[in-house]
Amino acid sequence: MKTIRPFAAAIMTVLFAAFLIVGCGQKESPSAAPAPKKPRIALIMKSLANEFFMTMEKGAREHQKAHAGQYDLVVNGTKDELDMGRQTELVDQMIAQRVDAIVIAPADSKAQVAVCKKAQDAGIIVVNIDNKFDDAILADKGVKVPFVGPDNRKGARIVGEFLAKQLSAGDPVAIIEGVPTAFNAQQRKLGFEDAMNAAGMKIVTSQSAGWEMAKANQVVAAMITEHPDLKAILCANDSMALGAVAALRAANKADTVYVVGFDNISAAHDLVKEGKILATADQHADQLAVFGIEYALDMLAKKGTPADHETPVDLITKETIK
């Protein structure tokens, strides 16, 4: 036993030293730095049945795919243009999920301000696209939300000015409006009025079709019965322009009444090429959400004071289409 004990002690000493070396090595090994958390951005739109918003969604998803390492994207929308309650629910859901930013095309310029203020109060950045929030309501609520989008009045005016070149002073024309409480609908109506009044046209009627093609078909069918001498119909979006064209065809007036629109959706684009729609305005639906997303990312990075940012809107005619 006397000869074994020193040998065992020596083994224990070697093992203890090895343990210390391994332990020290583990402490000295640098731990991997955690990957930075990507911001989550929610895109909340209006009717996903409208080609304009489907194009907007596609553009946003393609942008996120190309910048997958920079941010994550959540996309939602309503079933129709007027579902303000559902859109409010979607914003509330994004607040509950604690997204970093919300890019919203509001169904109404006034009704959605309160829930967007709620989002801001929760520390979420909000960027307004497509349909601008009402300035008076924003001021009343003490809210500042940047608007990233086109000058709708200017876009409608350039479409109306092109139409006026095909008409004679005093010709009777009609306007098909969007949702009356939506700022972009109001601005497009004003732009059409600017152009028609400057050219001396006679606006005999102006009615809302709520952005919807089927409703526009009904409204225009009644219009041309009441005003059989109409020379042109100015529609605040292309979906309503499609409804107007259908009503004119049914009345055998498609070749005698001009139609203009706004948005440059593919179905209207094809009719412009055929000459069935005289002109439309392109506010670049495929890029509009992207402009808002990029603005939100910039705000997240710089924490700057929000300011409005005007985006392009262009006249589309048969001559401009390649």
C-alpha positions as CSV (number, residue, x, y, z in Angstrom):
1,M,0.0,0.0,0.0
2,K,2.9,2.3,0.7
3,T,4.2,2.1,-2.9
4,I,0.7,2.5,-4.4
5,R,-0.3,5.7,-2.6
6,P,2.5,8.0,-4.1
7,F,1.7,6.7,-7.6
8,A,-2.1,7.4,-7.1
9,A,-1.4,10.8,-5.8
10,A,0.7,11.6,-8.8
11,I,-2.1,10.6,-11.2
12,M,-4.6,12.7,-9.3
13,T,-2.2,15.7,-9.6
14,V,-1.9,15.3,-13.3
15,L,-5.7,14.9,-13.8
16,F,-6.3,18.0,-11.7
17,A,-3.8,20.0,-13.7
18,A,-5.5,18.9,-16.9
19,F,-8.9,19.9,-15.6
20,L,-7.6,23.4,-14.8
21,I,-6.1,23.8,-18.3
22,V,-9.3,22.7,-20.0
23,G,-11.4,24.9,-17.7
24,C,-9.2,27.9,-18.4
25,G,-9.4,27.2,-22.1
26,Q,-13.1,27.3,-22.0
27,K,-13.2,30.6,-20.2
28,E,-10.8,32.2,-22.6
29,S,-12.7,31.0,-25.7
30,P,-14.8,34.0,-26.9
31,S,-18.5,33.4,-27.1
32,A,-20.3,34.1,-30.4
33,A,-22.0,37.5,-30.5
34,P,-25.8,37.2,-30.8
35,A,-27.2,38.1,-34.3
36,P,-28.8,41.5,-34.4
37,K,-32.6,41.4,-34.3
38,K,-34.2,42.2,-37.6
39,P,-37.1,44.7,-37.5
40,R,-40.5,43.5,-38.4
41,I,-42.6,45.8,-40.6
42,A,-46.3,45.3,-41.1
43,L,-47.9,46.4,-44.4
44,I,-51.7,47.0,-44.0
45,M,-53.7,47.8,-47.1
46,K,-57.2,48.2,-48.2
47,S,-59.1,45.7,-50.5
48,L,-56.9,42.8,-51.7
49,A,-59.5,42.2,-54.3
50,N,-58.4,45.4,-56.0
51,E,-55.6,44.8,-58.5
52,F,-53.8,48.0,-57.4
53,F,-53.3,46.6,-53.9
54,M,-52.3,43.1,-55.2
55,T,-49.6,44.8,-57.2
56,M,-48.6,46.8,-54.1
57,E,-48.3,43.6,-52.1
58,K,-46.3,41.9,-54.8
59,G,-43.8,44.8,-55.0
60,A,-43.4,44.8,-51.2
61,R,-42.8,41.0,-51.0
62,E,-40.2,41.2,-53.8
63,H,-38.4,44.0,-52.0
64,Q,-38.3,42.0,-48.8
65,K,-37.0,39.0,-50.5
66,A,-34.2,41.0,-52.0
67,H,-33.5,42.5,-48.5
68,A,-34.2,39.4,-46.4
69,G,-31.3,40.1,-44.1
70,Q,-32.5,43.6,-43.4
71,Y,-36.1,43.1,-42.2
72,D,-39.1,40.8,-42.0
73,L,-42.5,41.6,-43.5
74,V,-46.0,41.0,-42.4
75,V,-48.7,41.7,-45.0
76,N,-52.5,42.2,-44.4
77,G,-55.4,43.7,-46.1
78,T,-59.2,43.9,-46.1
79,K,-61.8,42.2,-48.3
80,D,-63.2,45.5,-49.6
81,E,-62.5,49.2,-49.8
82,L,-64.9,50.2,-47.0
83,D,-64.0,47.7,-44.3
84,M,-62.6,50.2,-41.8
85,G,-63.4,48.1,-38.8
86,R,-61.4,45.2,-40.1
87,Q,-58.5,47.5,-40.9
88,T,-58.6,48.8,-37.3
89,E,-58.5,45.2,-36.0
90,L,-55.4,44.5,-38.2
91,V,-53.6,47.4,-36.7
92,D,-54.5,46.3,-33.2
93,Q,-53.2,42.8,-34.0
94,M,-49.9,44.3,-35.1
95,I,-49.7,46.3,-31.9
96,A,-50.2,43.1,-29.9
97,Q,-47.5,41.3,-31.9
98,R,-45.2,44.3,-31.2
99,V,-44.0,44.9,-34.7
100,D,-41.4,47.6,-35.1
101,A,-43.2,49.6,-37.8
102,I,-46.6,49.8,-39.6
103,V,-46.9,51.0,-43.2
104,I,-50.6,51.7,-43.8
105,A,-52.8,52.6,-46.7
106,P,-55.9,53.7,-44.7
107,A,-59.4,52.9,-45.8
108,D,-60.5,56.2,-44.3
109,S,-58.5,59.4,-43.8
110,K,-60.1,60.1,-40.4
111,A,-61.3,56.8,-38.9
112,Q,-57.9,55.1,-38.7
113,V,-56.0,58.0,-37.0
114,A,-56.9,56.9,-33.5
115,V,-55.6,53.3,-33.8
116,C,-52.4,54.6,-35.5
117,K,-51.9,56.9,-32.5
118,K,-52.4,53.9,-30.3
119,A,-49.6,52.2,-32.3
120,Q,-47.3,55.2,-31.9
121,D,-48.0,55.3,-28.1
122,A,-46.9,51.6,-28.0
123,G,-43.5,52.7,-29.6
124,I,-44.3,51.6,-33.1
125,I,-43.3,53.7,-36.1
126,V,-46.3,54.5,-38.4
127,V,-45.9,55.5,-42.1
128,N,-48.9,56.6,-44.1
129,I,-49.0,55.7,-47.8
130,D,-51.6,55.9,-50.7
131,N,-54.4,57.8,-48.8
132,K,-53.2,60.6,-46.7
133,F,-54.5,61.1,-43.1
134,D,-56.6,64.2,-42.5
135,D,-54.4,67.0,-41.3
136,A,-57.1,68.5,-39.0
137,I,-57.7,65.1,-37.3
138,L,-53.9,64.5,-36.9
139,A,-53.6,68.0,-35.3
140,D,-56.5,67.4,-33.0
141,K,-55.1,64.1,-31.8
142,G,-51.6,65.5,-31.5
143,V,-50.2,63.0,-33.9
144,K,-47.5,63.3,-36.5
145,V,-47.6,60.6,-39.2
146,P,-45.4,61.0,-42.3
147,F,-47.2,60.6,-45.7
148,V,-45.2,58.9,-48.4
149,G,-47.1,59.0,-51.6
150,P,-48.1,61.0,-54.7
151,D,-49.8,64.3,-55.1
152,N,-53.2,62.9,-56.1
153,R,-54.6,66.3,-57.1
154,K,-51.7,66.9,-59.5
155,G,-52.1,63.4,-61.0
156,A,-55.8,63.8,-61.6
157,R,-55.2,67.3,-63.1
158,I,-52.7,66.1,-65.7
159,V,-55.2,63.3,-66.7
160,G,-58.0,65.9,-67.0
161,E,-55.8,68.3,-69.0
162,F,-55.0,65.5,-71.5
163,L,-58.8,64.8,-71.8
164,A,-59.6,68.5,-72.3
165,K,-57.5,68.5,-75.4
166,Q,-60.0,66.1,-77.0
167,L,-63.0,68.2,-76.0
168,S,-64.5,71.6,-76.8
169,A,-65.3,74.3,-74.3
170,G,-68.8,73.8,-72.8
171,D,-68.9,70.0,-73.4
172,P,-70.8,68.2,-70.5
173,V,-68.7,65.9,-68.4
174,A,-69.2,63.7,-65.3
175,I,-66.9,62.7,-62.4
176,I,-67.0,59.3,-60.7
177,E,-65.6,59.8,-57.2
178,G,-64.0,57.4,-54.8
179,V,-65.0,57.2,-51.1
180,P,-65.9,60.7,-50.1
181,T,-64.1,60.6,-46.7
182,A,-60.9,59.4,-48.3
183,F,-58.3,62.2,-48.8
184,N,-57.0,60.8,-52.1
185,A,-60.6,60.6,-53.5
186,Q,-61.1,64.2,-52.5
187,Q,-57.9,65.3,-54.1
188,R,-58.5,63.5,-57.3
189,K,-62.0,65.0,-57.6
190,L,-60.4,68.5,-57.1
191,G,-57.7,67.7,-59.7
192,F,-60.4,66.7,-62.3
193,E,-62.3,69.9,-61.4
194,D,-59.2,72.0,-61.8
195,A,-58.6,70.7,-65.3
196,M,-62.3,70.8,-66.5
197,N,-62.9,74.3,-65.1
198,A,-59.7,75.7,-66.6
199,A,-60.7,74.3,-70.0
200,G,-64.3,75.6,-69.8
201,M,-66.0,72.2,-69.6
202,K,-69.4,71.8,-67.9
203,I,-69.4,69.3,-65.0
204,V,-73.0,68.2,-65.0
205,T,-72.8,65.6,-62.2
206,S,-70.3,64.1,-59.7
207,Q,-71.2,60.9,-57.8
208,S,-69.3,58.4,-55.7
209,A,-69.0,54.7,-56.7
210,G,-66.9,53.9,-53.6
211,W,-63.8,52.8,-55.7
212,E,-65.8,49.7,-56.9
213,M,-66.2,48.5,-60.5
214,A,-69.7,47.1,-60.1
215,K,-71.0,50.2,-58.4
216,A,-69.5,52.4,-61.1
217,N,-71.2,50.4,-63.7
218,Q,-74.6,51.1,-62.0
219,V,-73.9,54.8,-61.5
220,V,-72.7,55.4,-65.0
221,A,-75.7,53.5,-66.5
222,A,-78.0,55.9,-64.7
223,M,-75.8,58.9,-65.6
224,I,-75.9,58.4,-69.3
225,T,-79.7,57.9,-69.2
226,E,-80.1,61.2,-67.3
227,H,-77.4,63.0,-69.3
228,P,-77.5,61.4,-72.8
229,D,-75.2,64.2,-74.2
230,L,-72.2,63.4,-71.9
231,K,-68.9,63.7,-73.7
232,A,-66.6,62.3,-71.0
233,I,-66.4,60.5,-67.6
234,L,-63.5,61.1,-65.3
235,C,-63.1,58.2,-62.8
236,A,-61.1,58.5,-59.6
237,N,-59.6,55.0,-60.0
238,D,-59.2,52.4,-62.8
239,S,-61.6,49.9,-61.3
240,M,-64.4,52.4,-61.6
241,A,-63.2,53.3,-65.1
242,L,-63.6,49.6,-66.1
243,G,-67.2,49.8,-64.7
244,A,-67.8,52.9,-66.7
245,V,-66.5,51.4,-70.0
246,A,-68.8,48.3,-69.4
247,A,-71.8,50.6,-68.9
248,L,-71.0,52.6,-72.0
249,R,-70.6,49.4,-74.1
250,A,-74.0,48.1,-72.9
251,A,-75.5,51.5,-74.1
252,N,-73.6,51.4,-77.4
253,K,-71.7,54.6,-76.4
254,A,-68.2,53.3,-75.9
255,D,-67.0,55.1,-79.0
256,T,-68.7,58.4,-78.3
257,V,-67.9,59.1,-74.6
258,Y,-64.3,59.4,-73.4
259,V,-63.3,57.7,-70.1
260,V,-60.2,58.4,-68.0
261,G,-59.0,56.8,-64.8
262,F,-56.3,56.7,-62.2
263,D,-53.9,53.9,-61.1
264,N,-52.7,52.2,-64.3
265,I,-53.8,48.7,-63.3
266,S,-53.1,46.1,-66.0
267,A,-56.8,45.8,-67.1
268,A,-57.0,49.5,-67.7
269,H,-53.6,49.6,-69.3
270,D,-54.8,47.2,-71.9
271,L,-57.9,49.3,-72.6
272,V,-55.7,52.4,-72.9
273,K,-53.7,50.6,-75.6
274,E,-57.0,49.7,-77.3
275,G,-58.2,53.3,-77.0
276,K,-61.2,52.4,-74.9
277,I,-59.8,54.4,-71.9
278,L,-58.2,57.6,-73.0
279,A,-55.7,58.1,-70.2
280,T,-54.9,57.1,-66.6
281,A,-52.3,58.1,-64.0
282,D,-49.6,55.8,-62.8
283,Q,-48.6,56.2,-59.2
284,H,-46.4,53.1,-59.4
285,A,-48.3,50.6,-57.2
286,D,-45.4,48.2,-57.3
287,Q,-43.2,50.7,-55.6
288,L,-45.6,52.6,-53.4
289,A,-45.4,50.3,-50.4
290,V,-41.6,49.9,-51.0
291,F,-41.3,53.7,-50.7
292,G,-43.1,53.5,-47.3
293,I,-41.1,50.5,-46.1
294,E,-37.8,52.1,-47.0
295,Y,-38.9,55.3,-45.2
296,A,-39.9,53.2,-42.1
297,L,-36.5,51.5,-42.1
298,D,-34.8,54.9,-42.3
299,M,-36.8,56.1,-39.4
300,L,-35.9,53.0,-37.4
301,A,-32.2,53.6,-38.1
302,K,-32.1,57.4,-37.6
303,K,-34.9,58.1,-35.2
304,G,-35.5,61.3,-37.1
305,T,-38.5,63.7,-37.1
306,P,-41.0,62.4,-39.6
307,A,-41.8,64.5,-42.7
308,D,-43.9,63.9,-45.8
309,H,-42.3,62.6,-48.9
310,E,-43.8,63.0,-52.4
311,T,-43.5,60.1,-54.8
312,P,-43.9,60.1,-58.6
313,V,-47.2,60.1,-60.5
314,D,-47.1,60.0,-64.3
315,L,-49.6,60.4,-67.2
316,I,-50.3,57.2,-69.2
317,T,-51.8,57.4,-72.7
318,K,-51.7,55.2,-75.7
319,E,-48.7,57.2,-77.0
320,T,-46.7,56.7,-73.8
321,I,-47.2,52.9,-73.8
322,K,-44.4,51.0,-75.5
